[in-house]
Amino acid sequence: MDCCNRKRILMIMTSACACAAFGLLSIAVATDYWLFTKDRQDIGNNVTHKYFWSGLWRKCIVDDCKIILMHKDM
C-alpha cells in the first residue's frame, strides 16, 4: 500500500465518522427520549421494577405503573 492509498482510506473513514457523529447528535437533540433503562430491585420476596426514560428535554421515572417523576426542561 502506498502513501496515497492510506491517506485516502483515512480521509474516507474520518468523513464517515464525522457524518455519523452529526447524525447521532441530531437524533439526540430532536427526540424527547433516547435513553431507556430498567432497574430491578429485590427486597426479600418482593420484586419491583423502575423504568427510566431520559433525554435532553424530558425525564420520566415509572415505578410499577405509577408515574413518580415527569419533568420537562426548557
C-alpha positions as CSV (number, residue, x, y, z in Angstrom):
1,M,0.0,0.0,0.0
2,D,1.4,3.3,-1.0
3,C,1.1,6.5,1.0
4,C,-1.7,8.0,-1.2
5,N,-4.0,4.9,-0.6
6,R,-3.5,5.2,3.2
7,K,-4.4,8.9,3.2
8,R,-7.4,8.2,1.0
9,I,-8.7,5.5,3.3
10,L,-8.1,7.7,6.4
11,M,-9.9,10.6,4.8
12,I,-13.0,8.4,3.9
13,M,-13.1,6.9,7.4
14,T,-12.8,10.3,9.0
15,S,-15.6,11.7,6.9
16,A,-17.8,8.7,7.7
17,C,-17.2,9.1,11.4
18,A,-17.9,12.8,11.2
19,C,-21.2,12.2,9.4
20,A,-22.2,9.5,11.9
21,A,-21.4,11.8,14.8
22,F,-23.5,14.6,13.3
23,G,-26.4,12.2,12.7
24,L,-26.4,10.9,16.2
25,L,-26.2,14.4,17.6
26,S,-29.2,15.4,15.5
27,I,-31.2,12.5,16.7
28,A,-30.3,13.2,20.4
29,V,-31.4,16.9,20.1
30,A,-34.6,16.2,18.0
31,T,-36.1,13.3,20.1
32,D,-37.5,13.6,23.6
33,Y,-36.3,10.2,24.9
34,W,-33.2,8.4,23.8
35,L,-32.1,6.6,26.9
36,F,-34.3,3.8,28.3
37,T,-33.2,1.9,31.4
38,K,-34.9,-0.7,33.7
39,D,-33.9,-1.2,37.3
40,R,-34.9,-4.3,39.2
41,Q,-35.0,-4.1,43.0
42,D,-35.2,-7.3,45.1
43,I,-36.3,-6.6,48.6
44,G,-36.9,-10.0,50.3
45,N,-39.6,-11.8,48.3
46,N,-40.8,-8.5,46.8
47,V,-39.5,-7.6,43.3
48,T,-40.2,-4.1,42.0
49,H,-39.1,-2.5,38.7
50,K,-38.4,1.1,37.9
51,Y,-38.3,2.3,34.4
52,F,-36.4,5.4,33.4
53,W,-36.7,7.4,30.2
54,S,-34.5,10.4,29.7
55,G,-33.2,12.7,27.0
56,L,-32.2,16.3,26.6
57,W,-35.7,17.7,27.1
58,R,-37.6,15.2,29.4
59,K,-37.0,12.8,32.2
60,C,-39.6,10.2,33.4
61,I,-39.5,7.6,36.1
62,V,-42.2,4.9,36.4
63,D,-42.4,2.7,39.4
64,D,-44.6,-0.4,38.7
65,C,-47.1,1.5,36.5
66,K,-47.1,4.7,38.7
67,I,-45.5,7.8,37.4
68,I,-43.2,9.2,40.1
69,L,-41.5,12.0,38.2
70,M,-42.1,13.6,34.8
71,H,-40.0,16.7,34.4
72,K,-39.8,18.8,31.2
73,D,-36.7,21.1,31.0
74,M,-36.9,24.0,28.6
